[in-house]
C-alpha cells in the first residue's frame, strides 16, 4: 500500500540546520546544542529497544478512535524515522521534521532503501499542512511546549485534523528515563507531563475532543542508576498518547 500511495515524488525540503523557523519549537541555543548531540548519535541511534517501542506506540496510536488513515502525516521530532515508517503505509503524503540533519540523513537513507518517499525538513516553513501530526518523545525537549503546539495547530494542521503528542507521564521514576548526568535544561526540558497540563495546551489552542491514553513500556536502565530489583536491568515507564481535534 505504501509504495503505491507514495509513488508520486515529493520535493525534499532544504535542510539548513537550526533555522529561525524552528524558533517556535526550540530556543536557538538549545536547538543548536541538541542538533549537535543528536547529529553525533545518528548513525548508532537505532537499537532493538527503540524499534520495538516505536512499533508498540504505532499499534497504540492506530487503536485510538480518532485515528484515520489517508491524507498527510507529519512526524515532529522524527529522528531517524522510527515512528514515521511504522505509520507511513497509512498515508498518501509523509513528512518528517527534526532539528538534527544527521538524524534526517539516516531517515532519508532508510526511505531510499525501502522505496518510500518522505519529505524531510529542519525548517518548519518548508512544510505545509497535514491531517495528522505525531510527535514521539520530542515535547519534553521543547522549552515552551504549549507554544510549539499552538504553532503546529495554527500553521501545519488541516482544518479538523489532529496533533498527537506521545511523551512521558510525570511520575515518580520518570527522571530515570534519562542518564544520571543528563540535567535540565542542558539535555532536556521536562521530566514528563501531567494529563492536566497537556489538556490545557490543547484547550488554549481551541482544540476539542481531547483524548488521553497511557501505555506502559520498558526501558533499559542507564548505568549509574541503582537497581530496584537485583538482576533486573530494565524498568517500566509510563507513556501517554494525547490528541485533540483542531479547529475547522
MIRO-829576 format. One record per residue (C-alpha): residue in one letter; x negated, y, z negated. Coordinates in pm, whole numbers, padded with zeros to 5 digits, always signed. Each point is the difference from the previous one (the first is absolute). Example, Ala and Ser with C-alpha at 12.3 -4.5 7.8 and 13.67 -1.06 7.14 Angstrom:
<nodes>
A-01230-00450-00780
S-00137+00344+00066
</nodes>
This chain:
<nodes>
X+00000+00000+00000
X-00274+00245-00096
X-00195-00036+00324
X+00310+00062+00207
X+00123+00293-00204
X-00341+00164-00021
X-00114-00064+00355
X+00049+00363+00097
X-00328+00183-00074
X-00007+00265-00267
X-00248+00285-00002
X-00253-00054-00278
X-00018+00307-00219
X-00328+00189-00023
X-00161-00094-00332
X-00181+00298-00144
X-00051-00086-00366
X+00167+00195-00279
X+00177+00272+00191
X+00199+00296-00127
X+00320-00184+00089
X-00087-00265-00256
X+00015+00273-00266
X+00360-00071-00107
X-00117-00351-00092
X-00347+00056-00143
X-00208+00281-00145
X-00285+00076+00239
X-00271-00112-00242
X+00188-00315-00098
X+00073-00074+00365
X-00364+00022+00101
X-00120-00200-00301
X+00251-00281+00041
X-00048-00010+00374
X-00372-00060-00054
X+00066-00269-00263
X+00245-00191+00214
X-00217+00044+00309
X-00277-00181-00187
X+00235-00284-00100
X+00182-00039+00330
X-00188-00291+00157
X+00023-00210-00315
X+00333+00125-00134
X+00226-00287+00101
X+00005-00312-00214
X+00250-00279-00054
X+00151+00162-00307
X+00078+00319+00192
X+00130-00190+00303
X+00232-00204-00223
X+00112+00314-00185
X+00096+00172+00325
X+00194-00308+00110
X+00188-00013-00332
X+00078+00373+00020
X+00121-00031+00360
X+00228-00289-00096
X+00145+00205-00287
X+00048+00308+00221
X+00182-00206+00262
X+00231-00132-00272
X+00124+00347-00099
X+00355+00079+00125
X-00112+00320+00172
X-00268-00164+00217
X+00088+00029+00369
X-00236-00121+00275
X-00035+00204+00315
X-00107+00355+00074
X-00324+00139-00140
X-00217-00094-00298
X-00268+00218-00161
X-00235-00140-00264
X-00147+00279-00217
X-00328-00088-00168
X-00012-00299+00231
X-00364-00089-00063
X-00094-00298+00215
X+00363-00062+00090
X+00080-00288-00232
X+00363+00107-00045
X+00018+00160+00345
X-00051-00330+00178
X+00233-00189-00232
X+00290+00223+00109
X-00108+00095+00354
X+00199-00268+00182
X+00326+00153-00127
X-00051+00338+00169
X-00029+00150+00346
X-00253+00265-00098
X-00264-00038-00271
X-00236+00262-00140
X-00248+00016-00286
X-00139+00297-00192
X-00306-00009-00225
X-00265+00249-00108
X-00272-00260+00064
X-00123-00030+00357
X-00189-00313-00099
X+00318-00172-00115
X+00179+00100+00319
X-00290-00131+00209
X+00058-00341-00159
X+00376+00032+00058
X-00055+00087+00365
X-00229-00297+00042
X+00269-00230-00139
X+00261+00155+00227
X-00218-00051+00307
X-00060-00365-00086
X+00368-00068-00069
X+00130+00182+00307
X+00207+00246-00203
X+00009+00372+00063
X-00031+00214-00312
X-00036+00376+00008
X-00253+00107-00262
X-00070+00342-00147
X-00184+00176-00279
X+00186+00316+00097
X+00370+00001-00086
X+00082+00255+00270
X-00084-00264+00260
X+00298-00205-00115
X+00365+00047+00084
X+00307-00129-00182
X+00084-00355-00098
X+00294-00205-00121
X-00191-00158-00288
X-00312+00118-00181
X-00172-00242-00237
X-00290+00068-00234
X-00174-00271-00202
X-00222+00101-00293
X-00071+00345+00144
X+00216+00230-00213
X-00200-00053-00319
X-00295+00151+00191
X+00194+00316+00089
X-00036+00302-00233
X+00356+00125+00060
X+00206-00300+00113
X+00329+00188-00015
X-00135+00249+00255
X-00130-00280+00217
X+00343-00163+00004
X+00165+00333+00080
X-00236+00048+00296
X+00076-00348+00133
X+00376+00046-00034
X-00006+00347+00157
X-00238-00064+00287
X-00029-00370+00078
X+00331-00180-00058
X+00286-00018+00247
X+00338+00114-00140
X+00136-00277-00220
X-00332-00185-00001
X-00175-00118-00315
X-00330+00036-00181
X-00103-00304-00205
X-00271+00052-00261
X-00158-00317-00137
X-00230+00055-00294
X-00075-00089-00361
X+00246+00020-00286
X-00140+00200-00292
X-00026-00261-00273
X-00240-00118-00270
X-00256-00174+00222
X+00011+00218+00312
X-00339+00156-00085
X-00159-00343+00051
X+00101+00002+00367
X-00309+00215+00063
X-00358-00052-00109
X-00094+00121-00351
X-00237+00257+00147
X+00263+00143+00236
X+00155+00305-00159
X+00270+00259+00064
X-00043+00228+00198
X-00330-00111+00155
X+00124-00331+00139
X+00381+00023-00014
X+00270+00227-00140
X+00263-00200-00191
X+00028-00321-00200
X+00325-00091+00171
X+00343+00163-00014
X+00331-00045-00180
X+00332-00052+00174
X+00126+00333-00134
X-00296+00188+00142
X+00028-00154+00345
X+00377+00043+00018
X-00046+00369-00081
X-00236+00036+00299
X+00262-00133+00238
X+00280+00203-00156
X-00201+00320+00042
X-00034-00080+00372
X+00377-00033+00042
X-00021-00376+00052
X+00287-00230-00098
X+00063-00371-00053
X-00307-00039-00220
X-00112-00361-00035
X-00256-00143-00246
X-00123-00354-00036
X-00298-00150-00178
X-00240-00267+00118
X-00250-00177-00228
X-00330-00077+00174
X-00325-00138-00136
X-00340+00162+00047
X-00354-00114-00077
X-00131+00179-00308
X-00297+00226+00060
X-00323-00066-00186
X-00017+00194-00324
X+00359-00051-00110
X+00049-00240-00294
X+00186-00318+00089
X+00329-00035-00187
X-00005-00377+00042
X-00329-00193+00010
X-00071-00128+00349
X+00282+00199+00165
X-00158+00232+00255
X+00310+00165+00142
X+00284+00205-00144
X+00356+00086+00093
X+00075+00356+00106
X+00346+00138+00067
X+00054+00167+00336
X+00307+00201+00097
X+00170+00050+00334
X+00187+00332+00003
X+00187+00151+00290
X+00284+00232+00084
X+00187+00121+00306
X-00124+00332+00135
X+00241+00281+00088
X+00182-00033+00334
</nodes>
